[in-house]
Amino acid sequence: MPTATPAIAILGAGPSGLMLARLLEVKQIDYVVFERDDSATAVGQGGTLDIHTGSGQTALQKAGLFDKFKASARYDGQAFKVVDKDGNEVLNMTPDGREDRPEIDRKELRQLLLDSVPAGRIRWGHRVESVYRDESGSMAVRFDGGRVEEGFRLVVGADGAWSKARSLITPAKPQYSGISYLQTSIQTCNPNYFRVSRQCGTGMYMVISDAKSIIVQRMGNGSYNVYVSLHLPENWARQEAQLFKSPDFRTHVMTQYFADWSTHVTDLVRHSDGEFHSWPLWSLPPDSLSWEHVPGITLLGDAAHLALSNGEGVNCGMYDSLQLAEEIETCGMANLDEAVKRYEEKMLPRGVEHIEDGNQMQGMFHAQDSVVQFKVWAQSMGA
Ligand SMILES: Cc1cc2nc3c(=O)[nH]c(=O)nc-3n(C[C@H](O)[C@H](O)[C@H](O)COP(=O)(O)OP(=O)(O)OC[C@H]3O[C@@H](n4cnc5c(N)ncnc54)[C@H](O)[C@@H]3O)c2cc1C
């Protein structure tokens, strides 16, 4: 348990921040995590994440958590089927023998990481408002309500897309992609569940055509998350709030945007049973990752390199944490600043690649000829 002010403050208890916390814990380096949520269960944690060999899995191994991860990971979640709007098969990958990208619910991954650090290290209900260097030259964090904690040698912004630490390093801001995901679900008690599970299987079922998609993905408890992706204005869900929350919304979306799609695929949305949530896709411009090192502060995960969804975000973030923790160990706490510089030299090009990959992938799935583009891409990947 920390007694005086710890040397390192981590902003955000998402997968990236918690992975750094765990690695510092293992290396017996003093830290504290500030998280805006009031508790681990206060806010729903959303969908499922695929954890890759060579990045996310490597970080979990180095953190001594790989066996626990494997116990919760869903290897059959790697099944991936893609069809077009008429239900014609475009790709069908079975998970047999594959170990490179198992799925885990985001909620479970967060809990696994939380269980690996002492509870007292996480300060729940601490919404960061700003970060600054105080008169003594050390770093300070101001929270909502005005309270300040100061005396840190390093503040690590792991506070996601809208990081409050980023402005100290770069003026870059996330840009809206023009694409929004509308998320709902199909629970196991749904009268259509059996049909859905036979159609969608144990992993991801994706319908692409005409610059939009329907994605159905199995969760750890057997339910399915359902996403409809569309080109929509940035504030669409807010402008259409009444419609968005109405029980007729799922039918409205299918009629309005998917009228010429087969009911074989649109029934997946019509028969869904959960509330809808809007998930607009934002990313940082790739050229924003050219910042000069600023002593006392750094970023990792989405705070550093927010990208459009490409299945790499959480992997990239946990790998950032591994590289930062290893540089701190190598350089020693006496050379903390040097460690951060060395971390950033490796992370920045990786972050640019991640953002460009996300732009390319979402561009492909939301192109008018997405089926053609996807076939070419899948072939080039040997799928
Ligand atoms: C539609 C969609 C689908 C995705 N699918 C995948 C996928 O299949 N695979 C994959 O790898 N990635 C996926 N991602 C991306 C993935 O969710 C993120 O890359 C990953 O969660 C980043 O982790 P992080 O810890 O850096 O940030 P976050 O997960 O955003 O965590 C940030 C933490 O900081 C906290 N926080 C935020 N602001 C403050 C504040 N002011 N003060 C204190 N705390 C704060 C938050 O509450 C949160 O706990 C997807 C993203 C989207 C949008």
PDBQT file of the ligand as one rigid body, heavy atoms in Angstrom, charges set to zero:
ROOT
HETATM    1  C1  LIG A 401     -16.862  -0.369 -31.781  1.00  0.00    +0.000 C 
HETATM    2  C2  LIG A 401     -15.519  -0.743 -31.185  1.00  0.00    +0.000 A 
HETATM    3  C3  LIG A 401     -15.143  -2.073 -31.192  1.00  0.00    +0.000 A 
HETATM    4  C4  LIG A 401     -13.888  -2.433 -30.697  1.00  0.00    +0.000 A 
HETATM    5  N1  LIG A 401     -13.504  -3.725 -30.800  1.00  0.00    +0.000 NA
HETATM    6  C5  LIG A 401     -12.257  -4.070 -30.426  1.00  0.00    +0.000 A 
HETATM    7  C6  LIG A 401     -11.770  -5.387 -30.603  1.00  0.00    +0.000 A 
HETATM    8  O1  LIG A 401     -12.478  -6.276 -31.083  1.00  0.00    +0.000 OA
HETATM    9  N2  LIG A 401     -10.496  -5.656 -30.210  1.00  0.00    +0.000 N 
HETATM   10  C7  LIG A 401      -9.671  -4.687 -29.684  1.00  0.00    +0.000 A 
HETATM   11  O2  LIG A 401      -8.503  -4.957 -29.376  1.00  0.00    +0.000 OA
HETATM   12  N3  LIG A 401     -10.118  -3.448 -29.477  1.00  0.00    +0.000 NA
HETATM   13  C8  LIG A 401     -11.375  -3.103 -29.844  1.00  0.00    +0.000 A 
HETATM   14  N4  LIG A 401     -11.787  -1.833 -29.692  1.00  0.00    +0.000 N 
HETATM   15  C9  LIG A 401     -10.872  -0.844 -29.097  1.00  0.00    +0.000 C 
HETATM   16  C10 LIG A 401     -10.663  -1.081 -27.598  1.00  0.00    +0.000 C 
HETATM   17  O3  LIG A 401     -11.899  -1.087 -26.913  1.00  0.00    +0.000 OA
HETATM   18  C11 LIG A 401      -9.757   0.024 -27.049  1.00  0.00    +0.000 C 
HETATM   19  O4  LIG A 401      -8.650   0.157 -27.915  1.00  0.00    +0.000 OA
HETATM   20  C12 LIG A 401      -9.241  -0.331 -25.660  1.00  0.00    +0.000 C 
HETATM   21  O5  LIG A 401     -10.303  -0.429 -24.755  1.00  0.00    +0.000 OA
HETATM   22  C13 LIG A 401      -8.273   0.752 -25.197  1.00  0.00    +0.000 C 
HETATM   23  O6  LIG A 401      -7.949   0.562 -23.851  1.00  0.00    +0.000 OA
HETATM   24  P1  LIG A 401      -7.449   1.793 -22.990  1.00  0.00    +0.000 P 
HETATM   25  O7  LIG A 401      -7.214   1.239 -21.613  1.00  0.00    +0.000 OA
HETATM   26  O8  LIG A 401      -6.316   2.480 -23.669  1.00  0.00    +0.000 OA
HETATM   27  O9  LIG A 401      -8.654   2.824 -22.989  1.00  0.00    +0.000 OA
HETATM   28  P2  LIG A 401     -10.125   2.619 -22.428  1.00  0.00    +0.000 P 
HETATM   29  O10 LIG A 401     -10.556   1.208 -22.580  1.00  0.00    +0.000 OA
HETATM   30  O11 LIG A 401     -10.953   3.678 -23.072  1.00  0.00    +0.000 OA
HETATM   31  O12 LIG A 401      -9.986   2.906 -20.877  1.00  0.00    +0.000 OA
HETATM   32  C14 LIG A 401      -9.805   4.220 -20.382  1.00  0.00    +0.000 C 
HETATM   33  C15 LIG A 401     -10.167   4.243 -18.909  1.00  0.00    +0.000 C 
HETATM   34  O13 LIG A 401      -9.970   5.570 -18.452  1.00  0.00    +0.000 OA
HETATM   35  C16 LIG A 401     -11.117   6.002 -17.750  1.00  0.00    +0.000 C 
HETATM   36  N5  LIG A 401     -11.216   7.464 -17.914  1.00  0.00    +0.000 N 
HETATM   37  C17 LIG A 401     -11.587   8.145 -19.017  1.00  0.00    +0.000 A 
HETATM   38  N6  LIG A 401     -11.566   9.468 -18.797  1.00  0.00    +0.000 NA
HETATM   39  C18 LIG A 401     -11.156   9.620 -17.514  1.00  0.00    +0.000 A 
HETATM   40  C19 LIG A 401     -10.929  10.749 -16.705  1.00  0.00    +0.000 A 
HETATM   41  N7  LIG A 401     -11.140  12.015 -17.148  1.00  0.00    +0.000 N 
HETATM   42  N8  LIG A 401     -10.506  10.559 -15.421  1.00  0.00    +0.000 NA
HETATM   43  C20 LIG A 401     -10.285   9.289 -14.949  1.00  0.00    +0.000 A 
HETATM   44  N9  LIG A 401     -10.498   8.194 -15.672  1.00  0.00    +0.000 NA
HETATM   45  C21 LIG A 401     -10.914   8.342 -16.951  1.00  0.00    +0.000 A 
HETATM   46  C22 LIG A 401     -12.286   5.246 -18.366  1.00  0.00    +0.000 C 
HETATM   47  O14 LIG A 401     -13.389   5.162 -17.494  1.00  0.00    +0.000 OA
HETATM   48  C23 LIG A 401     -11.630   3.879 -18.648  1.00  0.00    +0.000 C 
HETATM   49  O15 LIG A 401     -11.721   3.028 -17.531  1.00  0.00    +0.000 OA
HETATM   50  C24 LIG A 401     -13.025  -1.441 -30.130  1.00  0.00    +0.000 A 
HETATM   51  C25 LIG A 401     -13.448  -0.108 -30.057  1.00  0.00    +0.000 A 
HETATM   52  C26 LIG A 401     -14.658   0.243 -30.609  1.00  0.00    +0.000 A 
HETATM   53  C27 LIG A 401     -15.060   1.710 -30.565  1.00  0.00    +0.000 C 
ENDROOT
TORSDOF 0
